[in-house]
Structure formats: structure tokens, C-alpha cells
Amino acid sequence: MEKIVSLCKRRGFIYPGSEIYGGLSGTWDYGPLGVELKNNIKQLWWRMFVQERDDMYGVDAAILMNPEVWKASGHIEGFQDPLVECSKCKRRFRADQAEEKCPECGGKFGEVKQFNMMFKTQIGAVPEDEASNVYLRPETAGGIFVNFKNVVDSFHPKFPFGIAQIGKAFRNEIAPRDFIFRVREMEQMEIEYFVRPSGWEESFEEWRKAVLGYFEAVGVTLGNIHELDVPAEELAHYSKRTIDFEFDFPFGKKELSGLAYRTDFDLSAHTKASGADLTYLDDATGERSMPHVIEPSFGVDRTILALLTSAYTEDELGGEPRTYLKFNSAVAPVKAAVFPLLKNKPELVAKAREVYLMLKKQIPQVMWDDNGNIGKRYRRQDEIGTPYCITVDFDTLGETANLKDTVTIRNRDTGTQERVSIDNLASRIV
Ligand code: ATP
């Protein structure tokens, strides 16, 4: 884990939040390569689950919502973790994760108290009172349910159909830890898939496979994902079935993502609390009813951590140890790097710039690198997971007549090189 955290910082993937001020617990900032990786992961999800399907609708709802939403969903009452405080050093821990005594000073714990994890803030230029309280959303799902009627009225989708959203969510976790695994500001990718009550089992099974299909496409090692069918006695009162997809993180087997059959709990609760009619008229049967819902829920940050864990590889190449990230082309922040063989030969540099700019027009995530010798450039690109390195050499310029306008392309995983015509480069890379 330390190796991954240090690589992420050194190479510009993920930095501690507010670092020059000593940090802010539970926050991390994505750097230049991290933001590309994160965007690729979100785009892949959006493409697979929204754009490539005709039963899915995307939304991007406001993070601040009317607090009645969180009353109806049960978050104001029940979104809490048990908290204990050490009577000696006053540090706080999650009661369900803590030992008998304070791990910091050995002090005794006080009584277990319930701690609501929603961040509260004030809206409007009014004196601070209860009426102006709003919350940063603790999950993106709320923004989907409140737009259910809007989407149905605009698009008249046929059963079954879903609404998807990607966005930030905030939880005042008692004990943020394990790098980006448990943070206070995170990003989620969530779907509410609306079904007839009689069709939930079939849809649940389809989504179970789709969740795994997504992780496979990202490059998360499937063998390290374990499906935990949550036992009936531990299910939320409204859920008939929940699967936690757990992953073998470096610090243990922990939840990566979830899939829940939530019955009609949410739409019924919002109908009751808002007074809006959130029933749905099923054209096929002529019946009006409250749809039931299957909820696949993914954390972007945990997906990135599972991917980094899966991709981190140490091996030996050419008799030397190396570290590389085995990203596939779909998620790699840099798809290819272009080098001139030598930095001090203007004709090589000019040709390499030409190849680089041509490629960049077709594939924006291409990088230029002319620092140090070729071996060092390869290692640098390996470390950030670039699948291909392209070198412009004297043969590219025509020193060997039949090799004119060809370049070498090196495969990250095997270290092998091939000569490829410049015209065919783009199709080789993606
Ligand atoms: P946990 O039990 O680990 O706190 P949870 O069961 O509360 O997680 P959900 O409410 O099901 O999580 O949230 C859906 C997804 O959002 C999780 O599967 C996870 O990927 C992500 N997630 C939840 N809380 C956090 C967090 N504090 N930091 C990062 N990701 C999170």
C-alpha cells in the first residue's frame, strides 16, 4: 500500500488534500494524471451504462437539496455511525471498528453515541437557524429519485428503465483511512433501475453480471472480487436482497461496490413526504403502480484504488527490476508517449513533434517526453502505466530507405519493439 501511495504522489496521480497547510483528514486531490485516470473510469462507466443502452437516462442533479429529501429517505434520522470517545485523550473512534481500549493511549472509552455523518451547512443570507440548514448530499441516489417524475414526463420510458448519475457525495466519516478507500469527500456512480415488482430477480441478476463486466473492462482483477450476499438478518428493512462486492485491498477484504433491491421504499417515501405522485403508468398492462428499484452503486475512488492494486506490478526487464502499472488502453491516463531518439538532433526533434502533434489530434491523451535517455523514459512511462512508447529515430528520417516514415513502438508489458508506419500508428494505440 505504501508503495502505491508513494507512486501516486510522486508521479502526479493523487496528493493529500490541502497539503501545504498540513492536510485535511479524509480529503485527497487528484493531480494531472489522476484526473485523467478518474475521467477515463467515469467515461467508461457512462458509456457502458448510459450511452450504449437505450433503457438508461443520465442526470446531473444539484449537490445541495431540499432537506426534506433527506428526511424522507431516512438519512436525517438514521444515517449514523456509533461513536466512542476516549476519556483520556478525547480521540474519537467508530464503536463497531474499535478495540476495547483506545488504540492511541490505552484510555477507557465512554458511552457509545450515535453520530450523523451528513455535513450540514447554511443556505441564504439569513441568521443561522434550523430553517436554513441544508446538507451536502451523502449519496447521489437522492438526486435521481427526486427527478424520477421529470424523466418519466419528458421521455415516457418503458419498463424496465434506469436513471444514472455520477457526482460528488460527502460523509463526515468518523475514521477516514486507507488512502482513498474511506474519505469524507468522494465521488459515486449510481443507478436506480426501475422494474415491475415481478421482474426484480431477473434484473438483479443482469445487474450482478453488469457490475462484474464493468470491473473487468476497467481492469480490476476479477479473481480478487468476492460477492457477499448480505444475510437476511443484516439487510436494511426495505431491502429484499443486497450483494456487497468486496475486493482484496492491501489492507484486507472490504466493500468496493454494492447492489441492492430496494423494493418501492424510496419512491413511496418521497411520494408520501412531497405529495408528488411518483407512480408510473405501465402502458403494457394499463396498470398504475409504484415501481420497484434495483440499485447498483459504485464508488469512483474505491474503483481507482482497486484498479491501482490490480495494476501495480513489479518485475524484471533486461536484468533490471522495474515497477509498472498494467493499465489497459481504455483507462490509461496516457495512451502513448512520443520521443525523439536524441534530444540534441533538431531534425529528429522536428519529426517527433510532427508525429506527436498528428497523434494528439486523434488521441488527446498522448504525451511528449525528451528528458534523459530512452531507457529512463521507458521506465518513467512504465511507472505511470503508458501502454506504448513511440520513438522517432534516424530510420524514420530515411537513413534506411525502406524504413522511412516508420517509428518504433514499444509494448509496456513485454518491452518488445516493432516498426510501424506512421500512418498506422493511431490504430495501433487504441
Ligand atoms: P462502508 O460500509 O464501507 O462505509 P457503505 O455500505 O456505507 O460503505 P454505500 O452507502 O453502499 O457504502 O455507498 C455506495 C458506495 O460508495 C460504496 O460501495 C463505496 O464504493 C462508496 N463509498 C461509500 N462510502 C465511502 C467513503 N467514505 N469513501 C469512499 N467511498 C465510499
Boltz pocket constraint, residues with backbone or C-beta under 6 A from the ligand:
constraints:
  - pocket:
      binder: B
      contacts: [[A, 139], [A, 171], [A, 173], [A, 180], [A, 181], [A, 182], [A, 183], [A, 184], [A, 186], [A, 187], [A, 188], [A, 255], [A, 256], [A, 257], [A, 258], [A, 297], [A, 298], [A, 299], [A, 300], [A, 301], [A, 302], [A, 303]]
      max_distance: 6.0
